[in-house]
Amino acid sequence: MAIQAYVALGANLANPTQQLDAAVDALSALAVGDSLRVSSYYASKPMGEVIQPDYVNAVAGFITTLEPIELLDALQFIEQQQGRVRLQHWGPRTLDLDLLLYGQQQISLPRLTVPHYGMKQRSFVLIPLADIAPTLTLPCNTSLESLISVTMRDELQKLIE
Protein backbone atom coordinates (compact mmCIF):
# COMPACT_ATOMS: atom_id res chain seq x y z
CA MET A 1 0.00 0.00 0.00
CA ALA A 2 1.35 3.44 -0.89
CA ILE A 3 0.74 6.28 1.56
CA GLN A 4 1.67 9.96 1.86
CA ALA A 5 4.17 10.66 4.63
CA TYR A 6 5.66 13.91 5.93
CA VAL A 7 9.02 14.10 7.69
CA ALA A 8 10.57 17.03 9.56
CA LEU A 9 14.29 17.60 9.00
CA GLY A 10 16.55 19.54 11.35
CA ALA A 11 20.28 19.98 11.86
CA ASN A 12 22.60 22.37 13.68
CA LEU A 13 26.02 20.65 13.55
CA ALA A 14 28.57 19.76 10.86
CA ASN A 15 27.29 22.12 8.13
CA PRO A 16 23.52 21.85 8.69
CA THR A 17 22.51 22.81 5.16
CA GLN A 18 24.67 20.04 3.70
CA GLN A 19 23.25 17.63 6.31
CA LEU A 20 19.72 18.43 5.10
CA ASP A 21 20.78 18.11 1.45
CA ALA A 22 22.24 14.65 2.17
CA ALA A 23 19.10 13.65 4.09
CA VAL A 24 16.90 14.71 1.16
CA ASP A 25 19.01 12.55 -1.14
CA ALA A 26 18.58 9.60 1.24
CA LEU A 27 14.82 10.20 1.57
CA SER A 28 14.43 10.02 -2.20
CA ALA A 29 15.23 6.30 -1.94
CA LEU A 30 12.19 5.85 0.34
CA ALA A 31 9.84 7.69 -2.01
CA VAL A 32 7.71 6.11 -4.70
CA GLY A 33 8.68 7.49 -8.10
CA ASP A 34 9.26 11.23 -8.12
CA SER A 35 6.82 11.94 -5.27
CA LEU A 36 9.41 13.62 -3.01
CA ARG A 37 8.71 17.29 -2.32
CA VAL A 38 10.87 19.41 -0.01
CA SER A 39 10.10 22.77 1.57
CA SER A 40 12.38 25.76 1.68
CA TYR A 41 15.05 25.61 4.38
CA TYR A 42 14.48 27.81 7.44
CA ALA A 43 16.69 29.03 10.27
CA SER A 44 15.21 28.60 13.76
CA LYS A 45 16.24 29.02 17.37
CA PRO A 46 16.84 25.81 19.36
CA MET A 47 14.22 24.56 21.81
CA GLY A 48 14.99 24.01 25.48
CA GLU A 49 17.73 25.36 27.71
CA VAL A 50 20.78 23.82 26.02
CA ILE A 51 23.13 26.44 24.55
CA GLN A 52 23.74 25.46 20.95
CA PRO A 53 23.80 26.83 17.38
CA ASP A 54 20.61 27.74 15.51
CA TYR A 55 18.95 25.03 13.44
CA VAL A 56 18.24 24.63 9.77
CA ASN A 57 14.81 23.04 9.31
CA ALA A 58 12.68 21.75 6.45
CA VAL A 59 9.86 19.30 5.78
CA ALA A 60 9.81 16.59 3.13
CA GLY A 61 6.69 14.90 1.84
CA PHE A 62 6.61 11.74 -0.23
CA ILE A 63 4.59 8.65 -1.03
CA THR A 64 6.07 5.50 0.47
CA THR A 65 5.24 1.81 0.59
CA LEU A 66 7.01 1.34 3.94
CA GLU A 67 4.91 0.54 6.99
CA PRO A 68 5.19 3.12 9.82
CA ILE A 69 7.81 1.27 11.90
CA GLU A 70 9.79 0.38 8.77
CA LEU A 71 9.78 4.07 7.85
CA LEU A 72 10.87 5.04 11.38
CA ASP A 73 13.71 2.52 11.18
CA ALA A 74 14.77 3.92 7.80
CA LEU A 75 14.74 7.49 9.16
CA GLN A 76 16.82 6.49 12.18
CA PHE A 77 19.27 4.68 9.89
CA ILE A 78 19.69 7.86 7.83
CA GLU A 79 20.31 9.82 11.05
CA GLN A 80 22.97 7.32 12.13
CA GLN A 81 24.62 7.37 8.70
CA GLN A 82 24.97 11.13 9.11
CA GLY A 83 26.55 10.90 12.55
CA ARG A 84 23.55 11.36 14.83
CA VAL A 85 24.41 10.63 18.45
CA ARG A 86 21.63 10.81 21.05
CA LEU A 87 23.38 12.29 24.07
CA GLN A 88 21.11 15.07 25.27
CA HIS A 89 17.36 15.70 25.02
CA TRP A 90 16.85 18.72 22.74
CA GLY A 91 20.62 18.90 22.34
CA PRO A 92 22.63 19.71 19.21
CA ARG A 93 22.60 17.19 16.39
CA THR A 94 23.94 16.51 12.95
CA LEU A 95 20.48 15.41 11.81
CA ASP A 96 17.03 14.93 13.27
CA LEU A 97 14.30 13.26 11.19
CA ASP A 98 10.82 13.10 12.72
CA LEU A 99 7.87 11.32 11.14
CA LEU A 100 5.14 13.95 11.33
CA LEU A 101 2.27 12.35 9.44
CA TYR A 102 1.57 8.97 7.89
CA GLY A 103 -1.50 9.47 5.74
CA GLN A 104 -4.41 10.25 8.02
CA GLN A 105 -3.43 7.55 10.49
CA GLN A 106 -3.17 8.11 14.21
CA ILE A 107 -0.51 5.82 15.64
CA SER A 108 0.40 5.30 19.28
CA LEU A 109 3.19 2.77 19.76
CA PRO A 110 6.04 2.67 22.29
CA ARG A 111 8.50 3.87 19.61
CA LEU A 112 6.23 6.01 17.47
CA THR A 113 3.47 8.57 17.90
CA VAL A 114 1.83 9.97 14.77
CA PRO A 115 0.87 12.74 14.28
CA HIS A 116 4.13 13.88 15.88
CA TYR A 117 3.32 15.04 19.42
CA GLY A 118 4.70 18.59 19.14
CA MET A 119 4.03 19.51 15.55
CA LYS A 120 1.01 21.75 16.18
CA GLN A 121 3.05 24.20 18.28
CA ARG A 122 6.29 24.31 16.28
CA SER A 123 6.71 27.01 13.68
CA PHE A 124 9.78 25.22 12.30
CA VAL A 125 7.47 22.32 11.41
CA LEU A 126 4.23 24.06 10.43
CA ILE A 127 5.67 26.74 8.12
CA PRO A 128 7.80 24.33 6.02
CA LEU A 129 4.92 21.82 5.96
CA ALA A 130 2.66 24.55 4.58
CA ASP A 131 5.25 25.21 1.83
CA ILE A 132 4.59 21.77 0.36
CA ALA A 133 1.04 21.00 1.57
CA PRO A 134 -0.81 24.32 2.08
CA THR A 135 -4.28 22.76 2.02
CA LEU A 136 -3.42 19.85 4.32
CA THR A 137 -5.90 18.81 7.00
CA LEU A 138 -4.49 16.89 9.96
CA PRO A 139 -6.02 13.60 11.16
CA CYS A 140 -7.81 15.57 13.93
CA ASN A 141 -9.67 17.49 11.15
CA THR A 142 -7.76 20.72 11.88
CA SER A 143 -6.50 22.60 8.84
CA LEU A 144 -2.78 23.23 8.76
CA GLU A 145 -3.30 26.88 7.88
CA SER A 146 -5.46 27.45 10.98
CA LEU A 147 -2.51 26.46 13.19
CA ILE A 148 -0.11 29.00 11.71
CA SER A 149 -0.06 32.41 13.35
CA VAL A 150 1.54 35.64 12.16
CA THR A 151 3.95 35.34 15.09
CA MET A 152 5.06 31.93 13.85
CA ARG A 153 5.73 33.30 10.40
CA ASP A 154 7.91 36.02 11.94
CA GLU A 155 9.94 33.49 13.99
CA LEU A 156 11.58 31.83 11.01
CA GLN A 157 14.01 33.08 8.42
CA LYS A 158 13.80 31.42 5.02
CA LEU A 159 17.27 30.35 3.94
CA ILE A 160 16.92 28.46 0.68
CA GLU A 161 14.05 28.11 -1.77
C-alpha positions as CSV (number, residue, x, y, z in Angstrom):
1,M,0.0,0.0,0.0
2,A,1.3,3.4,-0.9
3,I,0.7,6.3,1.6
4,Q,1.7,10.0,1.9
5,A,4.2,10.7,4.6
6,Y,5.7,13.9,5.9
7,V,9.0,14.1,7.7
8,A,10.6,17.0,9.6
9,L,14.3,17.6,9.0
10,G,16.5,19.5,11.4
11,A,20.3,20.0,11.9
12,N,22.6,22.4,13.7
13,L,26.0,20.7,13.6
14,A,28.6,19.8,10.9
15,N,27.3,22.1,8.1
16,P,23.5,21.8,8.7
17,T,22.5,22.8,5.2
18,Q,24.7,20.0,3.7
19,Q,23.2,17.6,6.3
20,L,19.7,18.4,5.1
21,D,20.8,18.1,1.5
22,A,22.2,14.7,2.2
23,A,19.1,13.6,4.1
24,V,16.9,14.7,1.2
25,D,19.0,12.5,-1.1
26,A,18.6,9.6,1.2
27,L,14.8,10.2,1.6
28,S,14.4,10.0,-2.2
29,A,15.2,6.3,-1.9
30,L,12.2,5.9,0.3
31,A,9.8,7.7,-2.0
32,V,7.7,6.1,-4.7
33,G,8.7,7.5,-8.1
34,D,9.3,11.2,-8.1
35,S,6.8,11.9,-5.3
36,L,9.4,13.6,-3.0
37,R,8.7,17.3,-2.3
38,V,10.9,19.4,0.0
39,S,10.1,22.8,1.6
40,S,12.4,25.8,1.7
41,Y,15.0,25.6,4.4
42,Y,14.5,27.8,7.4
43,A,16.7,29.0,10.3
44,S,15.2,28.6,13.8
45,K,16.2,29.0,17.4
46,P,16.8,25.8,19.4
47,M,14.2,24.6,21.8
48,G,15.0,24.0,25.5
49,E,17.7,25.4,27.7
50,V,20.8,23.8,26.0
51,I,23.1,26.4,24.6
52,Q,23.7,25.5,20.9
53,P,23.8,26.8,17.4
54,D,20.6,27.7,15.5
55,Y,19.0,25.0,13.4
56,V,18.2,24.6,9.8
57,N,14.8,23.0,9.3
58,A,12.7,21.8,6.4
59,V,9.9,19.3,5.8
60,A,9.8,16.6,3.1
61,G,6.7,14.9,1.8
62,F,6.6,11.7,-0.2
63,I,4.6,8.7,-1.0
64,T,6.1,5.5,0.5
65,T,5.2,1.8,0.6
66,L,7.0,1.3,3.9
67,E,4.9,0.5,7.0
68,P,5.2,3.1,9.8
69,I,7.8,1.3,11.9
70,E,9.8,0.4,8.8
71,L,9.8,4.1,7.9
72,L,10.9,5.0,11.4
73,D,13.7,2.5,11.2
74,A,14.8,3.9,7.8
75,L,14.7,7.5,9.2
76,Q,16.8,6.5,12.2
77,F,19.3,4.7,9.9
78,I,19.7,7.9,7.8
79,E,20.3,9.8,11.1
80,Q,23.0,7.3,12.1
81,Q,24.6,7.4,8.7
82,Q,25.0,11.1,9.1
83,G,26.6,10.9,12.5
84,R,23.5,11.4,14.8
85,V,24.4,10.6,18.4
86,R,21.6,10.8,21.0
87,L,23.4,12.3,24.1
88,Q,21.1,15.1,25.3
89,H,17.4,15.7,25.0
90,W,16.8,18.7,22.7
91,G,20.6,18.9,22.3
92,P,22.6,19.7,19.2
93,R,22.6,17.2,16.4
94,T,23.9,16.5,13.0
95,L,20.5,15.4,11.8
96,D,17.0,14.9,13.3
97,L,14.3,13.3,11.2
98,D,10.8,13.1,12.7
99,L,7.9,11.3,11.1
100,L,5.1,14.0,11.3
101,L,2.3,12.4,9.4
102,Y,1.6,9.0,7.9
103,G,-1.5,9.5,5.7
104,Q,-4.4,10.3,8.0
105,Q,-3.4,7.6,10.5
106,Q,-3.2,8.1,14.2
107,I,-0.5,5.8,15.6
108,S,0.4,5.3,19.3
109,L,3.2,2.8,19.8
110,P,6.0,2.7,22.3
111,R,8.5,3.9,19.6
112,L,6.2,6.0,17.5
113,T,3.5,8.6,17.9
114,V,1.8,10.0,14.8
115,P,0.9,12.7,14.3
116,H,4.1,13.9,15.9
117,Y,3.3,15.0,19.4
118,G,4.7,18.6,19.1
119,M,4.0,19.5,15.6
120,K,1.0,21.8,16.2
121,Q,3.1,24.2,18.3
122,R,6.3,24.3,16.3
123,S,6.7,27.0,13.7
124,F,9.8,25.2,12.3
125,V,7.5,22.3,11.4
126,L,4.2,24.1,10.4
127,I,5.7,26.7,8.1
128,P,7.8,24.3,6.0
129,L,4.9,21.8,6.0
130,A,2.7,24.6,4.6
131,D,5.3,25.2,1.8
132,I,4.6,21.8,0.4
133,A,1.0,21.0,1.6
134,P,-0.8,24.3,2.1
135,T,-4.3,22.8,2.0
136,L,-3.4,19.8,4.3
137,T,-5.9,18.8,7.0
138,L,-4.5,16.9,10.0
139,P,-6.0,13.6,11.2
140,C,-7.8,15.6,13.9
141,N,-9.7,17.5,11.1
142,T,-7.8,20.7,11.9
143,S,-6.5,22.6,8.8
144,L,-2.8,23.2,8.8
145,E,-3.3,26.9,7.9
146,S,-5.5,27.5,11.0
147,L,-2.5,26.5,13.2
148,I,-0.1,29.0,11.7
149,S,-0.1,32.4,13.3
150,V,1.5,35.6,12.2
151,T,4.0,35.3,15.1
152,M,5.1,31.9,13.9
153,R,5.7,33.3,10.4
154,D,7.9,36.0,11.9
155,E,9.9,33.5,14.0
156,L,11.6,31.8,11.0
157,Q,14.0,33.1,8.4
158,K,13.8,31.4,5.0
159,L,17.3,30.4,3.9
160,I,16.9,28.5,0.7
161,E,14.1,28.1,-1.8
